[in-house]
C-alpha cells in the first residue's frame, strides 16, 4: 500500500483556506521579522506558530496544518505561501499506478471543495494544455516546452482577483518521474499555493 506523508481532507483544506484568505497580505508579503521576539509576535497575529527555516519559514496554523512562507532568505519578501494538502509515495514500483489513482481522486475532491468556496477557477487543466493564461503581475508557471518535458505541473487550477496585493491562488498536482509506469518508485503531491508580488516570472514551485 502506498505511504501517505500528508493527508489533509478536502474539508480541512477549505478550513485552512478560509483562515488564510483573510490574512493581511501586504504584511505577509513584506517578510518575516528576523528577531525571534518580533517573529513570534508577527506569527501570533495570523494565528500561526513558527517552526523552522528551510527555503523560508515553516509555521503551524490554528487548524493544525503547516504552511511554508517561501522567501530567498530571512527578512526578505515572501514570494508565496504554500500548504501541502496530500502526498503519497509507492513502496514498490508495482504500486505506481495506485499512487496516480489516489492523487487523481484527491485532486478532484479538493478542486470541488475549493470551487464551492471560490467559484470555478479562471483556468484548470493538465501539463499538456496549450492555453495556460498569464496571471496579473507575475506567473507561477513554466513555459509550455518545460511543462511538456517534465509534465509539471501535472494538473493545476488558478484563481485570481482584482484586489491590490491579493494572492494568485494555485492548486497544483505533481507526479514525480516514474509515475505511473517507470522502473523507480513514484510519488505524487497536491499543494495549495498563494503567490504574491515577490514571486518571479516563471516561478512554478
C-alpha positions, 0 to 999 in steps of 0.5 A: 500500500502506498505511504501517505506523508500528508493527508489533509481532507478536502474539508480541512483544506477549505478550513485552512483556506478560509483562515488564510484568505483573510490574512493581511497580505501586504504584511505577509508579503513584506517578510518575516521579522528576523528577531525571534521576539518580533517573529513570534509576535508577527506569527501570533497575529495570523494565528500561526506558530513558527517552526523552522527555516528551510527555503523560508519559514515553516509555521503551524496554523490554528487548524493544525496544518503547516504552511511554508512562507517561501522567501530567498532568505530571512527578512526578505519578501515572501514570494508565496505561501504554500500548504501541502494538502496530500502526498503519497509515495509507492513502496514498490514500483508495482504500486505506481499506478495506485499512487496516480489513482489516489492523487487523481481522486484527491485532486478532484475532491479538493478542486470541488471543495475549493470551487464551492468556496471560490467559484470555478477557477479562471483556468484548470487543466493538465501539463499538456494544455496549450492555453495556460493564461498569464496571471496579473503581475507575475506567473507561477508557471513554466513555459509550455516546452518545460511543462511538456518535458517534465509534465509539471505541473501535472494538473493545476487550477488558478484563481485570481482577483482584482484586489491590490496585493491579493494572492494568485491562488494555485492548486497544483498536482505533481507526479514525480518521474516514474509515475505511473509506469517507470522502473523507480518508485513514484510519488505524487503531491497536491499543494495549495499555493498563494503567490504574491508580488515577490514571486518571479516570472516563471516561478512554478514551485 
